[in-house]
Amino acid sequence: MDERKNIWQSRFYTVPRAYMSLVGIWPYHAFRDRCLLFVPMFMFSITILVPQLLYLMIAAVDLDDVFSCTPSMWITIIFSFKLGWLMMHNKKLKTCLETMENDWLSLNTNVERDILRKHTAHGRYITLTYGVFMQFVGILLISKSLVVMLLEDTSEATVSSLVAESKLPLRIEYGKILDQYLYPMAIHCYLAVFSHISITIAVDSCYIALIRHACGMFAIVGHTLEHIGKDSDGNFDLKPDKVKDDNYNRALGCLRRHLHVIQFAELIESTFTNIFLVSVCLNMIGGSMIGIQVVLNLNDAKDIVEPFAIYIAQLIHLFLQFWPAQFLLDYSILPYESICKSNWYYTSGRCRKLLFLIMNRSVLPCKITAGKVVPLTIENFGTVKLHYY
């Protein structure tokens, strides 16, 4: 039990553990404790959609206003859906994390542990960088508004007047009754931005950690397969006793582990595929609108800082869904390449049959898709990115 706890206490999983706990989807917490964190975070995230819709229906007067308010609406829907989906499918998420635990505990040699540590550390660097960047974007959006409210006279200001001057992070409208309650409405806006940033770091860092773990396990299988037959020479026994056939036993272990990792990759796919469907579709629409907004305001530098920051953040957010999936696809065919590099011709007949089974399964690489329709690959990211311009 202590070994299992130590896995999640290591520095490799600091970011996903901390942010998943913050938003209430860390599956090792009690259901009550998760709800106490999930409910306010989800409410902060989704309730801002109401004033955003009111702004679109009431306050938007031209295309520039429409292009300014709709991308943030898509962001609200995407991030709220991410959080709600993973909360509803928390058992799947827990199964993924338990699989990771069991994999760590099943490693037999220091070489295998070093390979998995290397891949996990790479995921940690990505999540740390991504977390810092997204926090920076959130701080930029909130601090711009706070500086205006602290340095300028806002005693006679309303929410609508501040929105019209782009002095709040989001385009919102609360109606005439609530429009005079400036500070509560501004705080609502800040909490929404905070929840959006926290949710996306939690979900994306979890996804990256899962993918890097799967890549590490494929790399371990590939490393073992590559060394099969290396200790044999031309005088090997073609039909040795099964108990004494070391190459066969290693190949059998690789076959079992390979099938196990494939099942893990399929579990990741089933957990995140609907999230990516919503994310990719709405990000394409929102990214295009932000791009148009930036072009419309090229003559006024101060008005493009905020949409440009959101534009870059959306692009990076989308990229970090496609890029890890490309890694998984590449590493899932690694066992095939490793067998080709091995001295398979110095192995027994029964061992070669197992190697053939592994090669046959590796022909179909593991894929992460958006709604089981669009595979997340770098090539498809390039296609999606074209819709941003």
Secondary structure, 3 states (H helix, E strand, C coil): CHHHHHHHHCHHHHHHHHHHHHHCCCCCCCHHHHHHHHHHHHHHHHHCHHHHHHHHHHHCCCHHHHHHHHHHHHHHHHHHHHHHHHHHCHHHHHHHHHHHHHHHHHCCCHHHHHHHHHHHHHHHHHHHHHHHHHHHHHHHHHHHHHHHHHHCCCCCCCHHHHHHCCCCCCCCCCHHHHCCCHHHHHHHHHHHHHHHHHHHHHHHHHHHHHHHHHHHHHHHHHHHHHCCCCCCCCCCCCCCCHHHCHHHHHHHHHHHHHHHHHHHHHHHHHHHHHHHHHHHHHHHHHHHHHHHHHHHCCCCHHHCHHHHHHHHHHHHHHHHHHHHHHHHHHHHCHHHHHHHHCCHHHCCHHHHHHHHHHHHHHCCCCCCEECCCEECCHHHHHHHHHCCC
